[in-house]
Structure formats: structure tokens, C-alpha cells
Amino acid sequence: MNVGSYLGAIEMSIKADLAYKADYLLNLFFKFLQVLLLIFIWTAIYLGTKVSSIRGFTLPDIYLYFLVVYALRSLMNMNLPYEMEDLVLDGNIAVNYTRPVNFPLQLFFMGFGEDLLSILLTGIPILIFALAISHAMLSAFSIAAFVIEVLLAYAIISVIGFLIGTMSLKFVYISSLINITWLIVLLLGGGVMPLNFFPATIQHMLLMLPFAIVLYVPAATFLGTISNSTILFSIGISTVWLVVLLGIATVAWNRARKLIASARG
Amino acid sequence: MEVIKAESISKSYKVYETKSRGFLASWRRKYLVKKALDKVSFSVQNGEIVALLGRNGSGKSTLIKILTGIMSPDSGTATVLGLDPWKERIKLAFDIGVVLGAHTQINWNLPAYDTFEFMRKIYKIPKPVFNKNLRYFVNLLELRRVYRKPARTMSLGEQMKCNFVASILHMPKIVFLDEPTIGIDIISKAHIKKAILDMRSRYGTTFFLTTHIIEDVSIADRILILHEGHMAFDGTVKELSRMFGNKRILEIKFKPGAQIDIGIGKVVYKGFDVARLEVSGKQIKSKRFADILANRNIIDYSVSELGLNELITRLYKRLEG
């Protein structure tokens, strides 16, 4: 394994992001605006219906929930398939493929470089802020679970992104597919509302899918609104999902890499 | 020592064309199988500079992609430095450099130096070696004032040169270049050619390049010409010239309006006071040739070999019947 090249990939993408600081910061602000929108909507719902809590969530709980979701979204994104689509569109995927590196891993670390920057600039500061205003006392178990969940979620979202990205070698333009996937992840993963808001049966089904761990489970762990048994169940099932998705991605990549040469030029 | 060996390589693509016009055209398409390479065989010796020529779509890029492990052949075997490029891609990648002229390795947003540093990590080049190689290429290609400014502000020639450097900083044993001088000025072109020759004489590097630019071919020891997926020619420029009878071009300038009957060779152009004839090497040495040039109506004359451009054009024409 060419570790140096992966560290180099992380460094390169951080440098490239910092080359356009204004755009980078505006993009972080854009993500914040998206969360702000959700906060406004939920404020309207709570104040309009005059209920003090929905399925155990008070309005301050909702604020806190979306704050944590915002922090998590600094890691959870669809940058990887967009990067792959770009490489296919300009044909540079072929050049990249002549280097002595594992191409999927190289791509992963390129993306990780970008995410590392945003987690340092937004993710961690926001989590600290959320912790400070929530007065929540996180147990050692919750902290450990949170870290494991985030790592699992990041791996899952990267593999899903990579899978979508390989489609670009076949279909070239995949922006719509990426957007649809992301919307599904947001909706079924707790990015629009906590999964508790779904009817109980659907909620159980959603906990079986690989999306719940992306935003909902870590956010709920952070807020302490999820039972330890559900946390353990989610970690277990997500691990199984990760293995399955990795298997699918390996097969997809072995097919897709035969198409690299036909990518423009 | 053979460093590249291709034995009977074939490769087909599925291409589609639309059957009808109009809005629904993209639903009505048929698939065709296009043979990009058809039983291509050749070999390249260590330290050779080989130019691969051919018209657009003749299979040049496909061949380079197979030799560099980007693509696998349908049948036949390719061996580069004793390795199978498709199956042992990563191992081979340390010892080859690939420059695809139309695609850049340089990160657009950063100075070329950052990409060089990245290559250092990818190819595991020790820092002192990297510094030495970088100094060597920067001097050779005159990039001193270029490689530390953002890549997007570089001229096309500068980008191409930096792209070239990024691909060879690890001093590969073989360098594959797919149209390395496409769209750049003559000085930059000369820099790249100089670098190729210098690397070969200093490090014994083998070069395999495709090009449409005839001057680029002048540095090659040998040329390969692909035509519709077949290897149509494999030899030196001299051998190609011999194929067309070692023809020379005789240009004569005569007194304006003078009627002169040359009676030798084939007239390819005749103007008011100038004529161009194609003559064979044998005819030039004949006594008759000397007599004709003694004609007092002839003011001046020159003899030149058929240019490579002309030779290749003739070969294409012959192949296309």
C-alpha cells in the first residue's frame, strides 16, 4: 500500500480547496443556510401547532438535532461521485490510472482531504458549541458509540458515492443520479427530520437500512434520545451493510475499470 | 534488450451510430463493432526512440493505452519490461511515464510544484533524487520562472512542459507520449525534443511517442505506421524512402517563358519560370541529367529528398488504394 501517495492526496485536495478560500467559505455558509431553512420550518410547525413536544422532541431539541446534523454534514456528502464524473468528463481518469496507486483508494483520500478541512473548520467547532448549549452529559459509552457511528457512516457514504461514481464510466453524466441518491440519504437518514417522526413500523424499517447511521443515529446518540440497544443494533447492521456494499463496489469497479480507456480521448 | 513486445494484439470497440435524424434519434441507434487494432505485432529495444504514426482513428491511442495498462487487449499479448501491463499495472507504473498530451496531470488551481511534490510521494522518489531530477528538468525545459506560479496562469506550452515533467520526475525506464507537443509553439516543442534526446543519452530512457507533427519524428530512430488497426510500416525513414524508390525532387529555375524539355523524371509542377520534377536516385547520377542541367536556359536548380510528410502521405494514399 502506497501510504505516502494517500497522504499526498489528502494534502493536495486541502491545498486545492484553500486556493479558493472565498468560495470555500461561501459553500460552508450555503450548507448552513440549508440547515437554517429546516430550523425555520420546524420552528413554524412547533409554534403554529402550539405543541410542546413531538415524539419526545421539544423545539430546543430540534434545534440541537439540526445543529449536530449540520456538523455531521461536513463529513457526509456526495463529493466523491462528482469528482469521478469530472474525471470521466475531462478524460483525466486515464492519466490517473497510469499511476502506481490503487485508484479507488486514491480517490477516497482525495475526498477525505476535503472533508478533513471542513470537519476541522465546521464539524468539530459546531459539535463543541452544541455540547456547550445542551448541557448534556455524554457517557463514555455514548462518546465511543458516536465515534464508531461516524466512522461507519463515513465509510458507508463513501462506498455509496463510489458506487454511484462508477456509473459515470458507463453513462458519463450522472449529476441527477447523485442528487437523487443524496436526497434519499437525507430523507431516510434523518437529514430532513429525526427518524422518530416516522410511524413506528417505518421507523423500524429505516433502522434496518444503511442510511440511518449517516445522520440520525449519531445525532440521536449525541442528544441521548436513542437507547443503547438501538445504538448497538444500528452499529451491527451498518457493519453488515458496509461489507455488502464493499462487495458490490468491488464487482462494479472491476467492470467499470474496463471502461476507463473509453473516457474521452 | 527488448523492453516492449506486442504479439498479435487485437482490440475491438462497440460504437453506435444513430439510424435516423430528428428528436428521437438517440433512441434509434445501432451498435457496430469497430476493430481498433487487428493483430498488431512489434517490439521496441532498450534506449530506442520510436514514433508511432497514423491517421486519426488508426488505433494509436488504443495501442498506447494497452501498453500502459489502461486497457486490456481482446487477444494477443503485450509485455512491457517483462510485465503484463493490465495484470501488473501498479508494478509497471513505477517504471514507466505516461504523457497524454490532451490531458493534464497538473492541478489547475495550484503551482505545478505542488503536483511535482505529489508525484514525489506517489512514485516514492527520495527527496535528494527528486531535487536533482527536478533541477535537471527545470533547466532543460527552461521552467525556472514557471513552476511556482498557479498552473491556471501558465501558457499552454508551459502547461505541456510541466505535464511532461510531472510524468517523468521518477526517471522511468520507458516514457509513453501521446501527442506530447499538440498545440504548442516551436520553442516549447524544441525544449521537449531536447529533453527527450538528453534523457536518452544520459539515462538510456526508451521513448514511445505518437504524433501528427512531422518534425517530432525527426528525433525517432524508427517509425511505426498504423493504418486502420494494422501495422502498415515498421522501419526507419530511410527504409520508408526506399519503399517509394528513393525519389528526389529536382527544382529548376529557368529563364522566364523559356521552353525547355527536361525529358527526365515526372513533372509534378510547372510554372512560368520554375518546374518541379520527381526523379529517381539513379537518374540523378546519369550523364543525361548532367547534360540537361547544362542547358543555358536553366538559371538555378536544387535537389532534395522526398520529405517525410510526402512519404507518409503517399503511404496513406497507397494503403487507401
Boltz contact constraints between the chains, C-beta under 6 A:
constraints:
  - contact:
      token1: [A, 4]
      token2: [B, 121]
      max_distance: 6.0
  - contact:
      token1: [A, 5]
      token2: [B, 121]
      max_distance: 6.0
  - contact:
      token1: [A, 5]
      token2: [B, 122]
      max_distance: 6.0
  - contact:
      token1: [A, 8]
      token2: [B, 118]
      max_distance: 6.0
  - contact:
      token1: [A, 8]
      token2: [B, 121]
      max_distance: 6.0
  - contact:
      token1: [A, 12]
      token2: [B, 118]
      max_distance: 6.0
  - contact:
      token1: [A, 15]
      token2: [B, 110]
      max_distance: 6.0
  - contact:
      token1: [A, 15]
      token2: [B, 114]
      max_distance: 6.0
  - contact:
      token1: [A, 16]
      token2: [B, 107]
      max_distance: 6.0
  - contact:
      token1: [A, 16]
      token2: [B, 109]
      max_distance: 6.0
  - contact:
      token1: [A, 16]
      token2: [B, 110]
      max_distance: 6.0
  - contact:
      token1: [A, 19]
      token2: [B, 109]
      max_distance: 6.0
  - contact:
      token1: [A, 91]
      token2: [B, 103]
      max_distance: 6.0
  - contact:
      token1: [A, 92]
      token2: [B, 103]
      max_distance: 6.0
  - contact:
      token1: [A, 94]
      token2: [B, 70]
      max_distance: 6.0
  - contact:
      token1: [A, 95]
      token2: [B, 100]
      max_distance: 6.0
  - contact:
      token1: [A, 95]
      token2: [B, 103]
      max_distance: 6.0
  - contact:
      token1: [A, 95]
      token2: [B, 105]
      max_distance: 6.0
  - contact:
      token1: [A, 97]
      token2: [B, 70]
      max_distance: 6.0
  - contact:
      token1: [A, 98]
      token2: [B, 68]
      max_distance: 6.0
  - contact:
      token1: [A, 98]
      token2: [B, 98]
      max_distance: 6.0
  - contact:
      token1: [A, 99]
      token2: [B, 93]
      max_distance: 6.0
  - contact:
      token1: [A, 99]
      token2: [B, 122]
      max_distance: 6.0
  - contact:
      token1: [A, 100]
      token2: [B, 90]
      max_distance: 6.0
  - contact:
      token1: [A, 100]
      token2: [B, 93]
      max_distance: 6.0
  - contact:
      token1: [A, 100]
      token2: [B, 94]
      max_distance: 6.0
  - contact:
      token1: [A, 101]
      token2: [B, 122]
      max_distance: 6.0
  - contact:
      token1: [A, 260]
      token2: [B, 70]
      max_distance: 6.0
  - contact:
      token1: [A, 261]
      token2: [B, 65]
      max_distance: 6.0
  - contact:
      token1: [A, 261]
      token2: [B, 70]
      max_distance: 6.0
  - contact:
      token1: [A, 261]
      token2: [B, 71]
      max_distance: 6.0
  - contact:
      token1: [A, 265]
      token2: [B, 102]
      max_distance: 6.0
